[in-house]
């Protein structure tokens, strides 16, 4: 029942009548509610030819029209795409787009320096001229991709119709390293690991790419992928197709320097096809809870505007035993903003007895 004369002002300054907490909630990333997409369920999303000039989708075979991730290939030289004298090639546009998005303004023209940050002997000395980009679906990733919980398993082969070479497992190095600050948030290195996610010693670690959890973006060095999963020699320069037994499982050979769209981005999806390859991801969401402490003093909430509370023309207490010390029961709390608008209602699990001889503190928790 409504309570008369009980408009209690709250001091909503943090730490007084209000305390705010933020809790990180993780859950399975994929649309079907699971955290793993195995090789047997991975298909290429059906996209228009125009879209496929720039990116390809990764879908679950049960929902082939729903892209779980998108894959793109970028090249500073414009390799692997149609190039004309009047238009930048698609792959060059992709490389520059992600450089502008993810790198600091002073680093954009220099491009991504991924391989050069590794500790192994075969690392590049300059920038990575070719990259593969894996980007998450915003509705799946919530606020960000949960770091240190994802693993990408890639496999290739040097011969046609092979079951696949040893699997290359990749994850971020957040468990060992502090992040690098970027215009789009923290950045971690992508390094190799075991199937269980254990990272090898740092003396020979290879840096395969950069991971940006807040944008759900993974930039992978084509040079490092090629060194680990080189692919079939005669496949160099060939136009890539998906789920073709003659190309299934091919790796990352050097991209052809010609004016033909080679569908190079499909190489990444093809290397998710052999037995044992997979994608394992969890999303992360910031769940904010505001706790309001509604302090009901002894003089508060002792009367009701329920018509049964009083009787007669003088509005005398119906129960004479309440004279001098009336008893009420609080059943709900309503929160209003400064403009007097009702913004939240909290119902008590059981009515709370109240009189002039008692006080109470009711905690209202809002989660959003």
HURA-V733671 format. One record per residue. N is the residue number from 1. RES is the residue in one letter. PSI is psi in degrees with one decimal (none if undefined). Layout:
n->N res->RES psi->PSI
n->N res->RES psi->PSI
This chain:
n->1 res->X psi->153.3
n->2 res->X psi->148.1
n->3 res->X psi->132.3
n->4 res->X psi->140.5
n->5 res->X psi->32.2
n->6 res->X psi->37.1
n->7 res->X psi->104.8
n->8 res->X psi->122.6
n->9 res->X psi->138.7
n->10 res->X psi->143.6
n->11 res->X psi->99.5
n->12 res->X psi->12.2
n->13 res->X psi->137.8
n->14 res->X psi->129.2
n->15 res->X psi->-7.9
n->16 res->X psi->-99.2
n->17 res->X psi->6.5
n->18 res->X psi->134.0
n->19 res->X psi->128.1
n->20 res->X psi->134.5
n->21 res->X psi->145.4
n->22 res->X psi->124.3
n->23 res->X psi->134.4
n->24 res->X psi->121.4
n->25 res->X psi->128.3
n->26 res->X psi->152.3
n->27 res->X psi->169.4
n->28 res->X psi->139.5
n->29 res->X psi->-40.9
n->30 res->X psi->157.8
n->31 res->X psi->-25.6
n->32 res->X psi->7.0
n->33 res->X psi->11.7
n->34 res->X psi->163.5
n->35 res->X psi->-5.3
n->36 res->X psi->133.8
n->37 res->X psi->106.0
n->38 res->X psi->161.3
n->39 res->X psi->-40.7
n->40 res->X psi->-20.1
n->41 res->X psi->0.2
n->42 res->X psi->125.8
n->43 res->X psi->162.5
n->44 res->X psi->129.9
n->45 res->X psi->140.1
n->46 res->X psi->114.5
n->47 res->X psi->162.4
n->48 res->X psi->158.0
n->49 res->X psi->-33.3
n->50 res->X psi->-44.9
n->51 res->X psi->-39.6
n->52 res->X psi->-12.4
n->53 res->X psi->-19.9
n->54 res->X psi->-36.3
n->55 res->X psi->164.4
n->56 res->X psi->154.8
n->57 res->X psi->150.4
n->58 res->X psi->123.1
n->59 res->X psi->163.6
n->60 res->X psi->137.6
n->61 res->X psi->-23.9
n->62 res->X psi->-22.8
n->63 res->X psi->70.0
n->64 res->X psi->-16.6
n->65 res->X psi->-4.9
n->66 res->X psi->112.3
n->67 res->X psi->125.0
n->68 res->X psi->-35.9
n->69 res->X psi->161.1
n->70 res->X psi->147.5
n->71 res->X psi->135.0
n->72 res->X psi->158.6
n->73 res->X psi->132.3
n->74 res->X psi->142.4
n->75 res->X psi->127.6
n->76 res->X psi->-23.1
n->77 res->X psi->-4.4
n->78 res->X psi->18.0
n->79 res->X psi->155.2
n->80 res->X psi->16.5
n->81 res->X psi->163.0
n->82 res->X psi->129.9
n->83 res->X psi->132.2
n->84 res->X psi->170.6
n->85 res->X psi->-14.1
n->86 res->X psi->-13.2
n->87 res->X psi->139.6
n->88 res->X psi->146.5
n->89 res->X psi->158.0
n->90 res->X psi->-41.8
n->91 res->X psi->-33.5
n->92 res->X psi->-39.1
n->93 res->X psi->-39.7
n->94 res->X psi->-45.3
n->95 res->X psi->-46.4
n->96 res->X psi->-32.0
n->97 res->X psi->-47.7
n->98 res->X psi->-28.3
n->99 res->X psi->-45.3
n->100 res->X psi->-33.2
n->101 res->X psi->-40.9
n->102 res->X psi->-23.3
n->103 res->X psi->155.9
n->104 res->X psi->152.5
n->105 res->X psi->-33.4
n->106 res->X psi->-8.9
n->107 res->X psi->-10.1
n->108 res->X psi->-50.2
n->109 res->X psi->-24.0
n->110 res->X psi->-18.3
n->111 res->X psi->-170.5
n->112 res->X psi->126.2
n->113 res->X psi->87.2
n->114 res->X psi->-63.0
n->115 res->X psi->-35.7
n->116 res->X psi->-15.8
n->117 res->X psi->0.8
n->118 res->X psi->174.7
n->119 res->X psi->1.2
n->120 res->X psi->164.7
n->121 res->X psi->-31.4
n->122 res->X psi->15.4
n->123 res->X psi->155.9
n->124 res->X psi->153.6
n->125 res->X psi->-16.9
n->126 res->X psi->-150.9
n->127 res->X psi->161.4
n->128 res->X psi->117.5
n->129 res->X psi->-17.1
n->130 res->X psi->136.2
n->131 res->X psi->153.1
n->132 res->X psi->138.0
n->133 res->X psi->123.0
n->134 res->X psi->120.5
n->135 res->X psi->135.9
n->136 res->X psi->158.7
n->137 res->X psi->126.3
n->138 res->X psi->-42.6
n->139 res->X psi->-24.7
n->140 res->X psi->-38.7
n->141 res->X psi->-7.0
n->142 res->X psi->-119.5
n->143 res->X psi->-31.4
n->144 res->X psi->170.0
n->145 res->X psi->131.7
n->146 res->X psi->119.1
n->147 res->X psi->156.5
n->148 res->X psi->16.5
n->149 res->X psi->-6.6
n->150 res->X psi->151.0
n->151 res->X psi->132.9
n->152 res->X psi->126.1
n->153 res->X psi->114.0
n->154 res->X psi->146.5
n->155 res->X psi->143.9
n->156 res->X psi->-174.8
n->157 res->X psi->155.0
n->158 res->X psi->-3.1
n->159 res->X psi->152.5
n->160 res->X psi->151.6
n->161 res->X psi->22.7
n->162 res->X psi->153.9
n->163 res->X psi->-8.6
n->164 res->X psi->149.7
n->165 res->X psi->-175.2
n->166 res->X psi->142.4
n->167 res->X psi->135.7
n->168 res->X psi->114.8
n->169 res->X psi->134.3
n->170 res->X psi->144.7
n->171 res->X psi->177.0
n->172 res->X psi->162.1
n->173 res->X psi->25.9
n->174 res->X psi->-22.1
n->175 res->X psi->-24.2
n->176 res->X psi->-25.6
n->177 res->X psi->152.5
n->178 res->X psi->151.3
n->179 res->X psi->160.8
n->180 res->X psi->132.0
n->181 res->X psi->136.1
n->182 res->X psi->170.7
n->183 res->X psi->-17.7
n->184 res->X psi->20.9
n->185 res->X psi->-166.2
n->186 res->X psi->150.6
n->187 res->X psi->136.1
n->188 res->X psi->158.1
n->189 res->X psi->150.5
n->190 res->X psi->122.2
n->191 res->X psi->168.0
n->192 res->X psi->155.9
n->193 res->X psi->177.1
n->194 res->X psi->173.6
n->195 res->X psi->-26.5
n->196 res->X psi->-0.9
n->197 res->X psi->13.9
n->198 res->X psi->127.9
n->199 res->X psi->135.9
n->200 res->X psi->174.9
n->201 res->X psi->150.9
n->202 res->X psi->-12.9
n->203 res->X psi->-34.3
n->204 res->X psi->21.8
n->205 res->X psi->140.0
n->206 res->X psi->137.2
n->207 res->X psi->107.8
n->208 res->X psi->-15.9
n->209 res->X psi->-171.5
n->210 res->X psi->140.0
n->211 res->X psi->124.1
n->212 res->X psi->94.7
n->213 res->X psi->-35.1
n->214 res->X psi->-26.1
n->215 res->X psi->-6.7
n->216 res->X psi->37.4
n->217 res->X psi->137.9
n->218 res->X psi->118.0
n->219 res->X psi->119.5
n->220 res->X psi->134.9
n->221 res->X psi->120.0
n->222 res->X psi->-32.4
n->223 res->X psi->-42.7
n->224 res->X psi->-37.3
n->225 res->X psi->-40.7
n->226 res->X psi->-36.2
n->227 res->X psi->-29.7
n->228 res->X psi->-33.6
n->229 res->X psi->80.2
n->230 res->X psi->-31.0
n->231 res->X psi->172.7
n->232 res->X psi->130.4
n->233 res->X psi->-44.2
n->234 res->X psi->-7.5
n->235 res->X psi->-8.9
n->236 res->X psi->124.6
n->237 res->X psi->-8.5
n->238 res->X psi->152.0
n->239 res->X psi->127.4
n->240 res->X psi->138.1
n->241 res->X psi->168.9
n->242 res->X psi->138.8
n->243 res->X psi->35.3
n->244 res->X psi->125.0
n->245 res->X psi->-26.7
n->246 res->X psi->-14.7
n->247 res->X psi->-8.1
n->248 res->X psi->126.0
n->249 res->X psi->-0.7
n->250 res->X psi->151.5
n->251 res->X psi->-132.2
n->252 res->X psi->67.3
n->253 res->X psi->168.3
n->254 res->X psi->136.6
n->255 res->X psi->141.3
n->256 res->X psi->140.3
n->257 res->X psi->82.8
n->258 res->X psi->-178.0
n->259 res->X psi->50.7
n->260 res->X psi->136.8
n->261 res->X psi->109.4
n->262 res->X psi->3.4
n->263 res->X psi->41.2
n->264 res->X psi->-31.6
n->265 res->X psi->-24.9
n->266 res->X psi->-19.7
n->267 res->X psi->-38.9
n->268 res->X psi->-44.3
n->269 res->X psi->-38.4
n->270 res->X psi->-34.3
n->271 res->X psi->0.0
n->272 res->X psi->1.4
n->273 res->X psi->-37.7
n->274 res->X psi->155.8
n->275 res->X psi->129.3
n->276 res->X psi->-21.2
n->277 res->X psi->155.4
n->278 res->X psi->170.0
n->279 res->X psi->127.1
n->280 res->X psi->119.0
n->281 res->X psi->150.5
n->282 res->X psi->146.1
n->283 res->X psi->172.4
n->284 res->X psi->139.0
n->285 res->X psi->136.0
n->286 res->X psi->114.9
n->287 res->X psi->111.1
n->288 res->X psi->131.4
n->289 res->X psi->128.7
n->290 res->X psi->123.7
n->291 res->X psi->121.1
n->292 res->X psi->128.5
n->293 res->X psi->103.3
n->294 res->X psi->104.9
n->295 res->X psi->112.3
n->296 res->X psi->107.6
n->297 res->X psi->176.0
n->298 res->X psi->-31.4
n->299 res->X psi->-1.2
n->300 res->X psi->149.4
n->301 res->X psi->37.7
n->302 res->X psi->-3.2
n->303 res->X psi->159.1
n->304 res->X psi->149.5
n->305 res->X psi->15.3
n->306 res->X psi->128.8
n->307 res->X psi->-18.8
n->308 res->X psi->-6.0
n->309 res->X psi->-30.0
n->310 res->X psi->170.4
n->311 res->X psi->163.4
n->312 res->X psi->169.3
n->313 res->X psi->-19.4
n->314 res->X psi->4.9
n->315 res->X psi->49.4
n->316 res->X psi->153.9
n->317 res->X psi->130.1
n->318 res->X psi->-38.1
n->319 res->X psi->109.1
n->320 res->X psi->-23.6
n->321 res->X psi->-14.9
n->322 res->X psi->-8.8
n->323 res->X psi->128.5
n->324 res->X psi->-24.8
n->325 res->X psi->71.9
n->326 res->X psi->155.5
n->327 res->X psi->130.6
n->328 res->X psi->174.2
n->329 res->X psi->122.0
n->330 res->X psi->125.8
n->331 res->X psi->-19.3
n->332 res->X psi->161.2
n->333 res->X psi->132.5
n->334 res->X psi->134.0
n->335 res->X psi->133.6
n->336 res->X psi->148.9
n->337 res->X psi->-177.9
n->338 res->X psi->-19.9
n->339 res->X psi->0.6
n->340 res->X psi->11.6
n->341 res->X psi->135.8
n->342 res->X psi->123.0
n->343 res->X psi->-18.6
n->344 res->X psi->148.5
n->345 res->X psi->129.0
n->346 res->X psi->123.9
n->347 res->X psi->133.4
n->348 res->X psi->146.7
n->349 res->X psi->-34.3
n->350 res->X psi->146.5
n->351 res->X psi->141.5
n->352 res->X psi->117.8
n->353 res->X psi->135.0
n->354 res->X psi->139.7
n->355 res->X psi->179.4
n->356 res->X psi->-18.0
n->357 res->X psi->12.1
n->358 res->X psi->154.7
n->359 res->X psi->163.1
n->360 res->X psi->152.8
n->361 res->X psi->118.4
n->362 res->X psi->122.5
n->363 res->X psi->124.0
n->364 res->X psi->123.9
n->365 res->X psi->121.5
n->366 res->X psi->127.6
n->367 res->X psi->131.4
n->368 res->X psi->none
